[in-house]
């Protein structure tokens, strides 16, 4: 994601996961339902586009090693899988969806993707700081990781990027050479309970404070699931009055806690 942001010169990016089991408000789950309807059209799906060793003669098979036979079978399965994906793409492409129609694509094989350095990334992430210096791509991965640490805010159910977030320390090379594409913006204020309203409500985003007692608010400071987990770990939800106090503060029904 950080690489895509730098390539596209995005000003703002957020990935947000809605609550599970809330399909009526979860756009992803609703789209998945439409995808399922498009795929399950009553028609069969062909799988054996290429038969086992179908292109090989008996003489060729007799002269092949076990490794070559395994490679042949792997390539056959890969070929068939992509052919099936093409058929599913045809079924989904142009099918109705919320707000219009879907556009579907078949991805390219991993070794043909633009970002094909997954193995190197994993090696870098799982290595010690000292060992990282000697790994392939270490300088580049270090730059990407530094970009993530200075520009991204991570919460329980979201990750958010805003250009020039690095100004808390020092403006980075990327932001200094890639100014705002659109109007300057800031992170979206995190939800804050509206204790004056009846029921369980949060303040309007335009009335949501970004500071409490003169200090920047902590990430997920009023995220019920995150706070409930922390309270349980700390042993602060053992008594009935603890539970009631938590529910009143974080706007949660006791039955859900």
VMD Tcl script that draws the C-alpha trace (Angstrom):
set ca {
  {0.00 0.00 0.00}
  {2.81 2.42 0.83}
  {4.44 1.69 -2.52}
  {1.20 2.36 -4.41}
  {0.69 5.63 -2.52}
  {4.15 6.84 -3.49}
  {3.71 5.80 -7.13}
  {0.27 7.43 -7.48}
  {1.18 10.48 -5.35}
  {-1.94 10.18 -3.22}
  {-2.80 12.90 -0.69}
  {-5.02 10.72 1.48}
  {-5.76 7.02 1.81}
  {-7.77 5.07 4.35}
  {-8.62 1.38 4.67}
  {-11.52 0.81 7.04}
  {-13.06 -2.48 8.16}
  {-16.67 -2.33 9.25}
  {-18.16 -4.47 11.98}
  {-18.63 -8.15 11.20}
  {-22.21 -9.32 10.94}
  {-23.37 -5.88 9.81}
  {-23.95 -6.79 6.19}
  {-26.59 -4.13 5.55}
  {-23.97 -1.40 6.06}
  {-20.91 -3.29 4.85}
  {-20.34 -2.45 1.19}
  {-17.77 -5.21 0.75}
  {-20.12 -7.92 2.04}
  {-22.95 -6.62 -0.15}
  {-20.70 -6.65 -3.22}
  {-19.55 -10.18 -2.36}
  {-23.20 -11.22 -2.35}
  {-23.64 -9.82 -5.86}
  {-20.45 -11.59 -6.97}
  {-21.86 -14.87 -5.66}
  {-25.12 -14.32 -7.56}
  {-23.19 -13.64 -10.77}
  {-21.03 -16.74 -10.44}
  {-23.85 -19.12 -9.48}
  {-25.83 -18.71 -12.71}
  {-26.78 -22.39 -12.95}
  {-24.17 -23.26 -15.56}
  {-21.30 -25.73 -15.01}
  {-17.69 -24.67 -14.69}
  {-15.17 -26.53 -16.80}
  {-11.97 -27.50 -15.00}
  {-10.00 -29.99 -17.08}
  {-9.00 -27.65 -19.87}
  {-5.71 -29.46 -20.02}
  {-5.59 -33.19 -19.24}
  {-2.79 -34.80 -17.16}
  {0.26 -35.18 -19.41}
  {-2.07 -34.76 -22.37}
  {0.55 -33.10 -24.54}
  {3.27 -35.65 -23.82}
  {3.93 -38.86 -25.71}
  {4.68 -42.14 -23.98}
  {8.34 -41.83 -24.97}
  {8.55 -38.36 -23.47}
  {6.93 -39.51 -20.24}
  {9.32 -42.47 -19.98}
  {12.34 -40.18 -20.23}
  {11.15 -37.57 -17.72}
  {12.48 -37.37 -14.19}
  {10.20 -37.20 -11.15}
  {10.95 -33.49 -10.79}
  {10.01 -32.85 -14.42}
  {6.74 -34.78 -13.99}
  {5.88 -32.75 -10.90}
  {6.64 -29.50 -12.74}
  {4.44 -30.60 -15.62}
  {1.54 -31.33 -13.30}
  {2.05 -28.02 -11.48}
  {1.96 -26.11 -14.76}
  {-1.17 -27.99 -15.84}
  {-3.01 -27.12 -12.63}
  {-1.89 -23.51 -12.92}
  {-3.11 -23.33 -16.53}
  {-6.50 -24.82 -15.59}
  {-6.87 -22.49 -12.59}
  {-6.34 -19.39 -14.73}
  {-8.77 -20.66 -17.36}
  {-11.41 -21.10 -14.65}
  {-10.65 -17.58 -13.39}
  {-11.20 -16.26 -16.92}
  {-14.62 -17.92 -17.00}
  {-15.55 -16.49 -13.60}
  {-14.35 -13.07 -14.77}
  {-16.67 -13.30 -17.76}
  {-19.61 -14.11 -15.48}
  {-18.91 -11.25 -13.05}
  {-17.96 -8.58 -15.58}
  {-20.98 -6.38 -16.33}
  {-23.18 -8.02 -13.69}
  {-25.37 -5.68 -11.58}
  {-24.07 -4.41 -8.25}
  {-24.98 -1.66 -5.76}
  {-24.91 1.61 -7.65}
  {-24.16 0.18 -11.09}
  {-22.36 -2.74 -12.66}
  {-19.22 -4.68 -11.75}
  {-15.94 -4.67 -13.63}
  {-13.94 -7.88 -13.27}
  {-10.35 -8.79 -14.12}
  {-8.21 -11.92 -13.94}
  {-4.96 -11.24 -12.11}
  {-1.65 -12.12 -13.68}
  {0.60 -14.84 -12.19}
  {2.60 -13.79 -9.15}
  {5.89 -13.87 -11.05}
  {4.46 -11.40 -13.59}
  {3.03 -8.89 -11.12}
  {4.50 -5.41 -10.79}
  {5.10 -5.96 -7.07}
  {6.82 -9.33 -7.24}
  {9.17 -8.91 -4.29}
  {7.00 -10.60 -1.65}
  {9.62 -13.20 -0.72}
  {12.27 -10.50 -0.22}
  {9.84 -8.40 1.84}
  {9.03 -11.33 4.11}
  {12.73 -12.10 4.58}
  {13.33 -8.47 5.51}
  {10.42 -8.27 7.96}
  {11.39 -11.46 9.80}
  {15.10 -10.68 10.02}
  {16.86 -8.94 12.89}
  {17.86 -5.31 12.41}
  {21.49 -6.31 12.06}
  {20.81 -9.00 9.47}
  {18.48 -6.76 7.45}
  {21.41 -4.66 6.28}
  {22.83 -7.55 4.25}
  {19.55 -8.65 2.61}
  {18.63 -7.87 -1.02}
  {16.64 -4.64 -1.28}
  {17.41 -3.63 2.31}
  {17.84 0.08 1.58}
  {14.61 0.26 -0.39}
  {12.59 -1.72 2.17}
  {13.99 0.45 4.94}
  {12.78 3.54 3.10}
  {9.29 2.05 2.69}
  {9.11 1.02 6.36}
  {10.24 4.47 7.45}
  {7.55 5.98 5.22}
  {4.90 3.79 6.86}
  {6.04 4.64 10.39}
  {5.96 8.41 9.80}
  {2.85 8.71 7.62}
  {0.38 6.01 8.68}
  {-1.95 5.86 11.66}
  {-3.06 2.35 12.59}
  {-6.15 1.59 14.62}
  {-8.16 -1.46 15.59}
  {-10.14 -1.41 12.36}
  {-8.44 1.09 10.12}
  {-5.18 2.34 8.68}
  {-4.96 5.91 7.44}
  {-2.40 7.85 5.42}
  {-2.15 11.62 5.07}
  {0.58 13.37 3.16}
  {2.89 15.58 5.27}
  {2.18 13.57 8.44}
  {5.96 13.41 8.67}
  {6.06 17.08 9.76}
  {5.80 15.89 13.37}
  {9.49 15.09 13.04}
  {10.97 16.33 9.75}
  {9.51 16.68 6.27}
  {10.59 13.61 4.32}
  {12.06 13.55 0.83}
  {8.80 12.28 -0.69}
  {6.57 15.02 0.74}
  {9.11 17.76 0.05}
  {9.17 16.84 -3.65}
  {5.50 15.82 -4.01}
  {3.24 18.60 -2.81}
  {-0.50 18.47 -2.35}
  {-2.43 17.37 -5.43}
  {-5.69 18.67 -3.97}
  {-6.54 20.88 -1.01}
  {-4.47 20.11 2.12}
  {-6.21 17.71 4.48}
  {-5.79 16.06 7.86}
  {-6.68 12.70 9.41}
  {-10.37 12.10 9.98}
  {-11.24 12.78 13.65}
  {-11.81 9.58 15.57}
  {-15.41 9.03 16.79}
  {-16.25 10.63 20.13}
  {-19.38 9.82 22.19}
  {-22.20 12.35 22.37}
  {-23.23 12.02 25.99}
  {-25.90 14.72 25.61}
  {-27.94 12.75 23.08}
  {-30.42 10.00 23.93}
  {-29.27 6.49 23.13}
  {-25.94 5.54 21.66}
  {-24.66 8.31 19.41}
  {-21.36 9.88 18.44}
  {-20.74 13.54 17.79}
  {-20.79 14.90 14.27}
  {-17.39 14.77 12.61}
  {-17.45 18.58 12.59}
  {-17.93 18.67 16.38}
  {-15.51 15.87 17.22}
  {-12.52 17.02 19.32}
  {-9.01 16.11 18.22}
  {-7.58 16.93 21.65}
  {-8.60 16.04 25.20}
  {-7.24 18.09 28.11}
  {-4.84 19.81 25.71}
  {-3.30 16.58 24.45}
  {-3.76 14.78 21.13}
  {-6.21 11.94 21.46}
  {-4.83 8.42 21.49}
  {-5.62 6.04 18.65}
  {-8.80 4.01 19.40}
  {-9.39 5.91 22.66}
  {-13.14 5.31 22.29}
  {-13.09 2.15 20.16}
  {-15.25 -0.24 22.27}
  {-13.71 -3.52 21.16}
  {-10.14 -2.30 21.63}
  {-10.92 -0.72 25.01}
  {-12.85 -3.79 26.21}
  {-9.89 -6.04 25.40}
  {-7.50 -3.72 27.25}
  {-9.81 -3.51 30.27}
  {-10.11 -7.31 30.44}
  {-6.33 -7.73 30.28}
  {-5.93 -5.19 33.08}
  {-8.69 -6.83 35.15}
  {-10.89 -3.74 35.12}
  {-14.14 -5.46 34.10}
  {-14.47 -7.95 36.93}
  {-17.29 -6.22 38.81}
  {-20.80 -5.27 37.72}
  {-20.14 -1.60 38.41}
  {-17.03 -1.79 36.23}
  {-19.08 -3.11 33.37}
  {-21.75 -0.43 33.79}
  {-19.14 2.33 33.95}
  {-17.47 0.99 30.81}
  {-20.78 0.84 28.92}
  {-21.70 4.38 29.92}
  {-18.32 5.75 28.84}
  {-17.89 3.86 25.57}
  {-21.55 3.80 24.48}
  {-22.07 0.05 24.55}
  {-25.11 -1.99 25.61}
  {-24.29 -4.21 28.54}
  {-25.72 -7.27 26.78}
  {-23.10 -6.85 24.04}
  {-20.24 -6.70 26.52}
}
mol new
graphics top color blue
foreach p $ca { graphics top sphere $p radius 0.5 }
foreach p [lrange $ca 0 end-1] q [lrange $ca 1 end] { graphics top cylinder $p $q radius 0.2 }
display resetview
